Amino acid sequence: MTASPSTHDAAPPATLALQGTLPHLPVPSLDKTFAVYLRSLEPLVSPEQLATTKANVADFLRQGGLGEQLQRRLIDHAARETVNHGNWLDAWWLRLAYHQWREPLLVNSNWCMLFHDDPALVKAVAAGQCDISGRDHPSGYSAAQVKRAVSLLQGWLDIKDALEQGRYPIERMRDAPLCMHQYYQFFGVTRVPMPGCDMLRGGGTNYSQSKAARDVLLMMHNQPYRVPVYTEDGQRLSDADLESQFWRAIHDLEARMSSSSLDEPVCLFTGDHRDLWAEARQKLVDLSDVNVRSLEAIEACIMAVSLDEFAARDAAPPSASANDDVAIACSYRNGLANPNNRWFDKCLTEVVERDGRASVNGEHSPCDALIASIMGEATVRRPLTYMGAAPPTPSAAGVQAPQALRFVLDATLADMLKETRRRVDAVSANSDSNVLRFRDYGADTIKRIGKVSPDAYVQMALQLAYYTMHRKFAPTYESASTRIYLKGRTETVRTLSSESRAWCEAMHNPAISNAERYRLFQAACKAHVQYLKIASNGYGCDRHLLGLRMMLRDGEQHAVFTDRAFGESQTWRLSTSALTTGDLILACGFGAVVEDGYGINYQARPNILQFGMESKVSCQETDTKQFRATLEQVLRDMRTLCEAVNGADNPRSSKM
């Protein structure tokens, strides 16, 4: 589901003005949830296992059984949580889906979004007006890089200021307001590692951004800097003054480089296993007040900006243009899987390479990537207008100088950091990522020739590609937004259905006609749209099942939660999500959530279909290069099927 800021109101209400009018997330009935659950198992498990699970469900749902007891407890819990916090699921979801998961944020949890180049900057570079080589600076940083970083930063700060002032427009879906809560969990928010379960730190008890946050974290050569971006009286700096601040930090870094006084790369800890980072962080705190002050400064910053001293697309073949998929894939991987020069705990990290190519790496727990994509589109649309030289110092009064945030390590921490380096490099090396920017057609053509929802069409393409490549079917997760409810996040769409399985099998059966294949295809798309609708309304099965499990008391258990089907159906070998369909994002993505799976993000834009994908090198079954090629052919085969039944595409024909 995609959304965009409302523009039809002449005087839109304050950003949070309609929060009190939003409905609360419902607790579905047991019968509805388990009907959805059992249907989702039909294409996945054996008839024998399905029969076993049906018997388990019947026992669970019997009158006076454990199911009724858990449901009553959940309804009571929901009533209390709704009164106290507005949403019965929110705290559980944050803890169970994110903060108790101990795997590294690097690749596994954080998402990445790669932006188009800035046309004004490209023009200036082509005219020789702006350097991208970085040869004039020992740090390797370029004028074009700093200008792009500042321009994007100003775009993010535009949104931050609008949110603080209540000027950011309320999003709507079919004219109904959506919850804006997540927007206030974005700026100034940092995930802090703790043993067993992390926490969020920000500007208030509800981990929202603080108006007092006036600095950004600038990462350069693994060295963190605190860079003030507002004056002491709260005025935001101009582009020229921000460039001056960045160059002041760069010059300080270069002086430290020349004197060999760079600190050890403490930032690498943030990409390690969460318990190991929690242990290292506590040792840093215990060792020195210098470390305490640096950590506090980092965690208080609005966001992070990482300047990389290289251009990732230089790794592409010389024949590849800037927007070839192979060049884009290089920068996509840098944004997703580079363990260096990042503070992965920050909710938002803007990454800018030496040639000005930019991406965003985001910590997932406080805010879904859909929100970031909407804001990211607005940020990239902000034009880069200042092409002059940066002044040696800001022209504005009351601007503090950038400050290097130093760290003190003892021998124990130094040894821990060496082991961390080994582990984060292994995580990065094990990430097999790729992009597909399918240019043959897009959502407009899908509507004309397929006569189905573009989202359903793409989901069926992923089903067929997986089946074609692996000759089996996979539990598939698609996130559906539940922001029609107060503090709503997501519900799972279980894309694999009996209808999608029948269609995939038909596509590999030469005895079945195109007419029958198309009929099965439409049935599969219809089933998907229906599931997406109920999930978006809070009536999928997965969040309710989670709530019921949370109501189990010590000594209580039931086979419905422990049989093979329950675990297998949540082993998401295809973990997918769609983002907003704007035209300024080149690729988006996240890591596979299981060892033998794929993480796939996609955008169905009017004239192009974009995919970012990731799997694990260590898995012998998965391969993003092969999956990409298979998906590309599947998309062509699907067009052939639709045109065989409905006729060749005519762009002038009426749309759905």
HUGIJO-V334380 format. One record per backbone hydrogen bond with DSSP energy under -1.0 kcal/mol. CO is the residue of the C=O (numbers start at 1). NH is the residue of the N-H. Records with the same first field share a line. If there is no record, write none. Layout:
CO->NH + NH
This chain:
4->172
14->17
16->19
18->21
19->22
23->486
29->33
30->34
31->35
32->36
33->37
34->38
35->39
36->40
41->44 + 45
46->50
47->51
48->52
49->53
50->54
51->55
52->56
53->57
54->58
55->59
56->60
57->61
60->67
62->65
65->69
66->70
67->71
68->72
69->73
70->74
71->75
72->76
73->77
74->78
75->79
76->80
77->81
78->82
79->83
80->84
81->85 + 86
89->93
90->94
91->95
92->96
93->97
94->99
95->100
98->101
99->198
102->274
105->109 + 110
106->108
107->591
111->362
112->589
113->360
114->586 + 587
118->122
119->123
120->124
121->125
122->126
123->127
124->129
125->128
131->144
134->137
137->140
142->146
143->147
144->148
145->149
146->150
147->151
148->152
149->153
150->154
151->155
152->156
153->157
154->158
155->159
156->160
157->161
158->162
159->163
160->164
161->165
162->167 + 168
163->166
170->6
171->178
173->176
176->173
181->184
182->185
189->347
190->201
192->199
199->192
201->190
204->207
208->203
210->213
214->229
215->302
216->227
217->305
218->225
219->307
220->223
223->220
224->405
225->218
226->403
227->216
229->237
231->234
235->231
238->242
239->243
240->244
241->245
242->246
243->247
244->248
245->249
246->250
247->251
248->252
249->253
250->254
251->255
252->256
253->257
254->258
255->259
256->261
257->260
264->266
265->268
266->269
267->270
268->271
269->272
273->277
274->278
275->279
276->280
277->281
278->282
279->283
280->284
281->285
282->286
283->287
284->288
288->292
289->293
290->294
291->295
292->296
293->297
294->298
295->299
296->300
298->301
302->188
303->217
304->350
305->219
306->352
310->354
311->314
312->315
313->316
317->320
321->324
324->328
325->329
326->330
327->331
328->332
329->333
330->334
331->335
332->336
333->337
343->346
345->191
348->304
349->361
350->306
351->359
352->308
353->356
357->353
358->115
359->351
360->113
361->349
362->111
368->372
369->373
370->374
371->375
372->376
373->377
374->378
375->379
376->380
377->381
379->382
398->232
403->226
410->414
411->415
412->416
413->417
414->418
415->419
416->420
417->421
418->422
419->423
420->424
421->425
422->426
423->427
424->428
425->429
426->430
428->431
430->617
432->615
434->613
436->611
438->609
442->446
443->447
444->448
445->449
446->450 + 451
453->457
454->458
455->459
456->460
457->461
458->462
459->463
460->464
461->465
462->466
463->467
464->468
465->469
466->470
467->471
475->574
476->495
477->576
478->493
480->491
482->485
483->179
485->488
489->482
491->480
493->478 + 495
497->501
498->502
499->503
500->504
501->505
502->506
503->507
506->509
509->512
513->517
514->518
515->519
516->520
517->521
518->522
519->523
520->524
521->525
522->526
523->527
524->528
525->529
526->530
527->531
528->532
529->533
530->534
531->535
532->536
533->537
534->539
535->538
541->545
542->546
543->547
544->548
545->549
546->550
549->552
553->556
558->561
559->563
563->567
564->568
565->569
568->571
570->572
571->573
573->598
574->477
575->600
576->479
577->602
584->116
587->114
589->112
594->597
598->575
599->614
600->577
601->612
602->579
603->605 + 610
605->443
606->444
608->605
609->438
610->603
611->436
612->601
613->434
614->599
615->432
616->619
623->627
624->628
625->629
626->630
627->631
628->632
629->633
630->634
631->635
632->636
633->637
634->638
635->639
636->640
637->641
638->642
639->643
640->644
641->645
642->646
643->647
650->653
